[in-house]
Amino acid sequence: MNNKFLRVAKLWLSFATLSAVIFGTMYLGLQQCIRLGANITPMECAVNMKDQLETNLSPGQAITGLPTVNIAHSLSSFVIIYDKSGHAVAGSGKLNGKFPALPEGVFKAADAKKENRISWQPQTGLRFATVILPYSSSAGDGYILSGHSLQEYEHLISLLSNILFFGWILTLAISYLFIYLITTGNKHEELSK
């Protein structure tokens, strides 16, 4: 009896380890696809704004027609234009009635890589997929930040993790039952001979 249990346990633990790697890899791949997909809208907005600014529109002219977004409560995309020294000069997104400030390193990274994609948390409970692009025009140089709330994306990732976790648990239970039945089935065949 003890021998049979050890055989089942060894087989099942091997399968459990393999399935953990498979489900973990699936989670990481899908989570990254969802999170990186959140950058698509901010990148589109930032590139469009860069095109407008580089045709010599001023930051104020470039944002004309964009609705003002209270980023603390809205899921809408927003754009903020910063001058070369990192001070906000125009935009559609405000936090607590002001344009939010960014750390200097964010702009340096955008200069070095020609873009900077980050998950930005300006205050607790607010996370945004953001893209920062440097721009250059005869009206001046600066940076464009475009962002979009990660709230719905994070909800989707949470739902995905729950589905994969319960799928993994179900896989473990079924695999244990399958391995147990195969192992005990072989014993019954041996006894009947």
SULMO-V705385 format. One line per field, one symbol per residue. ss: DSSP state (2 for helix, 1 for strand, 0 for the rest). phi: phi as a letter, one per 20 degrees, with the letter a starting at -180 (. if undefined). burial: b if it has 16 or more other ideal C-beta (glycine too) atoms within 10 Angstrom, else e. A space follows every 10 residues. Layout:
ss=???
phi=???
burial=???
//
This chain:
ss=0222222222 2222222222 2222222222 2222222022 2222222222 2220000022 2200000011 0000000111 1110000111 1011100100 0002222222 2220011111 1110011111 1111111001 1111111110 2222222222 2222222222 2222222222 2222222222 220
phi=.fffffffff ffffffffff ffffffffff ffffffffef fgfgffffff gffeemffgf ffegnfffde ffcdeffbcc ddffenefda rddcclncff edfgffffff ffdmabdced cfbgndccec cddfcbbffp drcddccbfe gffffffffg ffffffffff ffffffffff ffffffffff fff
burial=eeeeeeebee bbeebbeeee eebeeebeeb beeebeebbe bbbebbeebb ebbeeebbbe ebbeebeebe beeeebbbbb bbeeeeebeb bbbbbeeebb ebeeebbeeb eeeebbbbeb ebeeebbbbb bbbbbebebe ebbbbbbbbb eebbebbeeb eeebeeebee bbeebbeebb eeeeeeeeee eee
//
